[in-house]
């Protein structure tokens, strides 16, 4: 476990110092990782998520000055254990982001910019889970699935000639993922997990008003009809209430690292989520009594 965490930190540092653009093509999000141990277990989780202001690459932050902005969204996730080892999952992700740059870097064709993003994605998948000890307090899980959505942003501001400009960039995205994880359930009211997710995202149907030179400046020319790989480790913790075993408060910290060592496009690396998790199987049992 220690080696996995160390490897994750090293990859994150490499990614942070290697990127140098400020039009973000991908953003971290909470994984759909159920704590299932038997047939009939279920989950429905609603998250509020925030990437935080200036959560891009290290070189972005040293070469630009973003005075205001936000990166907020919500996630809705569900899952059901169809057997003692098999389950199905589904989720919807929606995020709105805004960056305001008062001073742009020398590589930028613009002097100041307001960039507004929209991201949405619907995913479905299936998984396998198995207990690693007799008490079923530790499980290994692996999920895989696919999704479809859209990614777009509007870019407005003042160029180097002090003239107003307006640009847009839109893409349809297709996503495939493989998600191994370890769940730890030491008691009835606390659960923890380590998720090691790998995602592959294809950017198609590109529509843009950027010039070819501007696309190159922001490394957006590298995503047209391309599939990019991402490593998305996450940590999750859930707290329950003794009187309400069917409900838990959920906290997730997620990150993203580009798998390509020659990565040039920008990603928002960190996302924190807070949510409410409901297990309808426990709610049903409580209503019987």
C-alpha positions as CSV (number, residue, x, y, z in Angstrom):
1,X,0.0,0.0,0.0
2,X,2.8,2.4,0.9
3,X,4.5,1.8,-2.5
4,X,1.3,2.5,-4.3
5,X,0.8,5.8,-2.5
6,X,4.5,6.8,-3.1
7,X,4.1,6.0,-6.8
8,X,1.0,8.1,-7.0
9,X,2.8,11.1,-5.4
10,X,5.7,10.8,-7.8
11,X,3.5,10.7,-10.9
12,X,1.5,13.7,-9.6
13,X,4.7,15.8,-9.2
14,X,5.9,14.8,-12.7
15,X,2.6,15.9,-14.1
16,X,2.5,19.1,-12.2
17,X,5.8,20.3,-13.6
18,X,5.4,19.1,-17.1
19,X,2.2,20.9,-18.3
20,X,2.1,24.5,-19.4
21,X,-1.3,25.3,-20.8
22,X,-4.4,26.8,-19.2
23,X,-7.4,25.5,-21.2
24,X,-8.4,22.4,-19.2
25,X,-9.5,19.4,-21.2
26,X,-10.2,17.1,-18.2
27,X,-11.2,17.5,-14.6
28,X,-11.1,15.1,-11.6
29,X,-14.3,13.6,-10.2
30,X,-15.5,11.2,-7.5
31,X,-15.4,7.5,-8.6
32,X,-18.4,5.3,-8.2
33,X,-17.1,2.7,-5.7
34,X,-19.8,0.8,-3.7
35,X,-19.1,-0.9,-0.4
36,X,-20.9,-4.1,-1.4
37,X,-20.4,-7.5,0.5
38,X,-23.5,-9.5,-0.5
39,X,-26.4,-9.8,-2.9
40,X,-29.1,-7.1,-2.5
41,X,-26.7,-4.3,-1.2
42,X,-27.4,-1.0,-2.9
43,X,-26.3,2.6,-3.0
44,X,-27.5,6.0,-4.1
45,X,-25.1,8.9,-3.5
46,X,-25.4,12.6,-4.3
47,X,-22.3,14.7,-4.3
48,X,-21.4,18.3,-4.3
49,X,-17.9,18.6,-5.8
50,X,-15.3,21.4,-6.1
51,X,-12.0,21.4,-7.9
52,X,-11.0,24.6,-6.2
53,X,-9.6,27.8,-7.8
54,X,-6.2,27.5,-9.5
55,X,-6.1,23.8,-9.4
56,X,-4.3,23.3,-12.7
57,X,-0.7,22.7,-13.3
58,X,2.2,24.2,-11.5
59,X,3.5,26.0,-14.5
60,X,0.1,27.5,-15.1
61,X,0.1,29.0,-11.7
62,X,3.6,30.4,-12.0
63,X,3.0,32.0,-15.4
64,X,-0.5,33.3,-15.1
65,X,-2.5,35.2,-12.5
66,X,-6.1,34.1,-12.0
67,X,-7.8,36.4,-9.6
68,X,-11.3,34.9,-9.5
69,X,-13.0,31.7,-10.6
70,X,-14.7,28.6,-9.5
71,X,-15.0,24.9,-10.4
72,X,-18.1,23.4,-8.9
73,X,-20.5,20.6,-9.8
74,X,-22.6,17.6,-8.7
75,X,-22.6,13.9,-9.2
76,X,-25.4,11.3,-8.8
77,X,-24.3,7.7,-8.4
78,X,-26.1,4.4,-8.0
79,X,-25.3,0.8,-7.7
80,X,-26.9,-2.6,-6.9
81,X,-25.4,-6.0,-6.1
82,X,-27.0,-8.5,-8.4
83,X,-25.2,-11.4,-6.7
84,X,-22.8,-12.2,-3.8
85,X,-19.9,-11.1,-6.1
86,X,-21.4,-9.2,-9.0
87,X,-23.0,-5.7,-9.2
88,X,-24.0,-3.0,-11.6
89,X,-23.4,0.8,-11.3
90,X,-24.4,4.0,-13.1
91,X,-23.7,7.7,-12.6
92,X,-24.1,11.2,-14.0
93,X,-21.5,13.9,-13.6
94,X,-22.1,17.7,-14.2
95,X,-19.6,20.5,-13.6
96,X,-19.3,24.2,-14.3
97,X,-16.0,26.0,-14.2
98,X,-14.7,29.6,-14.6
99,X,-11.2,31.1,-14.8
100,X,-10.4,34.8,-15.0
101,X,-6.9,35.6,-16.1
102,X,-5.7,39.2,-15.5
103,X,-2.3,38.6,-16.9
104,X,-1.5,35.9,-19.5
105,X,1.8,34.1,-20.0
106,X,4.1,35.0,-22.9
107,X,3.0,31.9,-24.8
108,X,-0.6,33.0,-24.7
109,X,-2.0,34.9,-27.7
110,X,-4.3,36.8,-25.3
111,X,-3.7,39.5,-22.8
112,X,-6.6,38.7,-20.4
113,X,-9.3,36.0,-20.6
114,X,-12.5,34.8,-19.0
115,X,-13.0,31.1,-19.7
116,X,-16.2,29.3,-18.8
117,X,-16.4,25.5,-19.0
118,X,-19.3,23.0,-19.1
119,X,-18.8,19.3,-18.6
120,X,-21.3,16.4,-18.3
121,X,-21.0,12.7,-18.6
122,X,-23.2,9.6,-18.1
123,X,-21.5,6.3,-17.2
124,X,-22.7,2.7,-16.7
125,X,-20.6,-0.3,-15.6
126,X,-20.4,-3.6,-13.9
127,X,-18.2,-5.0,-11.2
128,X,-16.9,-7.9,-9.2
129,X,-16.2,-7.8,-5.4
130,X,-14.8,-10.4,-3.0
131,X,-14.0,-10.4,0.7
132,X,-10.4,-10.7,1.7
133,X,-11.0,-11.8,5.3
134,X,-13.5,-14.0,7.2
135,X,-15.4,-11.1,8.7
136,X,-15.8,-9.4,5.2
137,X,-14.4,-6.1,6.6
138,X,-11.9,-5.9,3.7
139,X,-12.9,-6.4,0.1
140,X,-11.2,-6.2,-3.2
141,X,-13.3,-4.7,-6.0
142,X,-12.9,-4.2,-9.7
143,X,-15.3,-2.3,-11.9
144,X,-15.3,-1.5,-15.6
145,X,-17.6,0.5,-17.8
146,X,-18.2,3.2,-20.4
147,X,-19.8,6.6,-20.7
148,X,-20.7,9.4,-23.1
149,X,-20.9,13.2,-22.6
150,X,-19.9,16.6,-23.8
151,X,-17.1,19.0,-23.0
152,X,-17.1,22.7,-24.0
153,X,-15.9,26.1,-23.1
154,X,-16.3,29.8,-24.1
155,X,-13.2,32.0,-24.1
156,X,-13.6,35.8,-24.1
157,X,-11.3,38.7,-23.3
158,X,-8.6,41.1,-24.7
159,X,-5.9,40.0,-27.1
160,X,-2.3,41.3,-27.3
161,X,-3.4,44.2,-29.5
162,X,-5.9,45.3,-26.8
163,X,-8.8,44.3,-29.0
164,X,-11.8,42.2,-27.8
165,X,-11.9,38.6,-28.9
166,X,-14.3,35.6,-28.5
167,X,-13.6,31.9,-29.0
168,X,-15.3,28.6,-28.3
169,X,-14.3,24.9,-28.2
170,X,-16.8,22.0,-28.1
171,X,-16.3,18.2,-28.2
172,X,-18.2,15.0,-27.7
173,X,-16.5,12.6,-25.4
174,X,-16.6,8.8,-25.1
175,X,-15.1,7.2,-22.0
176,X,-14.0,3.7,-20.9
177,X,-12.6,2.9,-17.5
178,X,-11.1,0.1,-15.3
179,X,-11.4,0.7,-11.6
180,X,-9.7,-1.6,-9.0
181,X,-10.2,-0.7,-5.3
182,X,-9.8,-1.9,-1.7
183,X,-12.6,-1.2,0.8
184,X,-12.1,-1.2,4.5
185,X,-15.1,-1.6,6.9
186,X,-13.8,-1.8,10.4
187,X,-17.1,-1.0,12.0
188,X,-20.8,-0.3,11.3
189,X,-20.4,3.4,11.2
190,X,-17.1,4.0,9.3
191,X,-15.9,2.9,5.9
192,X,-12.8,3.7,3.9
193,X,-11.5,3.0,0.4
194,X,-8.6,3.4,-1.9
195,X,-9.5,3.5,-5.5
196,X,-7.1,3.2,-8.4
197,X,-9.0,4.1,-11.5
198,X,-7.8,4.2,-15.1
199,X,-9.8,6.1,-17.7
200,X,-9.5,6.5,-21.5
201,X,-11.3,9.4,-23.0
202,X,-11.9,10.0,-26.8
203,X,-12.6,13.6,-28.0
204,X,-14.6,13.7,-31.2
205,X,-16.8,16.0,-33.2
206,X,-14.6,19.0,-32.5
207,X,-16.1,22.4,-33.2
208,X,-14.0,25.4,-32.5
209,X,-13.3,29.1,-33.5
210,X,-9.7,29.0,-32.4
211,X,-7.1,29.5,-35.1
212,X,-4.7,26.6,-35.8
213,X,-2.0,28.6,-34.1
214,X,-4.1,29.3,-31.0
215,X,-5.0,25.6,-30.8
216,X,-1.3,24.8,-30.8
217,X,-0.5,27.5,-28.2
218,X,-3.0,25.9,-25.8
219,X,-2.2,22.3,-26.8
220,X,-5.8,21.8,-27.9
221,X,-4.6,20.4,-31.3
222,X,-3.6,17.3,-29.5
223,X,-7.1,16.1,-28.5
224,X,-9.0,16.2,-31.9
225,X,-10.2,12.7,-32.6
226,X,-7.7,11.3,-30.1
227,X,-8.0,9.0,-27.0
228,X,-6.2,10.2,-23.9
229,X,-5.4,8.1,-20.9
230,X,-5.7,9.2,-17.2
231,X,-4.8,7.7,-13.9
232,X,-7.3,8.7,-11.2
233,X,-6.5,7.6,-7.7
234,X,-9.0,8.5,-5.0
235,X,-9.5,8.2,-1.2
236,X,-13.0,7.9,0.3
237,X,-14.3,7.9,3.9
238,X,-17.9,7.4,5.0
239,X,-19.4,8.1,8.5
240,X,-22.7,6.7,9.6
241,X,-25.2,7.4,12.4
242,X,-26.1,4.7,14.9
243,X,-29.9,5.4,14.7
244,X,-29.8,5.5,10.9
245,X,-27.7,2.6,9.5
246,X,-29.1,3.2,6.0
247,X,-27.5,6.7,5.6
248,X,-23.9,7.8,5.6
249,X,-22.0,11.0,5.1
250,X,-19.5,10.6,2.2
251,X,-16.1,12.5,1.7
252,X,-13.9,11.8,-1.4
253,X,-10.6,13.3,-2.5
254,X,-9.7,12.6,-6.1
255,X,-6.8,13.4,-8.4
256,X,-5.9,13.0,-12.1
257,X,-2.6,12.3,-13.7
258,X,-2.0,12.0,-17.5
259,X,-0.7,8.6,-18.5
260,X,1.3,9.9,-21.5
261,X,4.8,10.9,-20.3
262,X,4.9,13.5,-23.1
263,X,1.6,15.0,-21.9
264,X,0.9,18.6,-22.9
265,X,-2.8,19.2,-22.5
266,X,-4.0,20.7,-19.2
267,X,-6.1,18.9,-16.6
268,X,-7.5,20.0,-13.2
269,X,-5.7,17.6,-11.0
270,X,-7.7,17.7,-7.7
271,X,-11.3,17.4,-6.8
272,X,-13.0,17.2,-3.4
273,X,-16.5,15.9,-2.9
274,X,-19.0,15.8,0.0
275,X,-22.2,13.8,-0.3
276,X,-24.9,11.7,1.2
277,X,-25.0,8.0,0.7
278,X,-28.2,5.9,1.1
279,X,-28.4,2.1,1.2
280,X,-32.0,1.1,0.4
281,X,-31.4,-2.5,1.4
282,X,-30.8,-1.4,5.0
283,X,-33.7,1.0,4.9
284,X,-36.0,-1.8,3.8
285,X,-34.9,-4.1,6.6
286,X,-35.4,-1.3,9.2
287,X,-39.0,-0.7,7.9
288,X,-39.8,-4.4,8.4
289,X,-39.2,-4.1,12.1
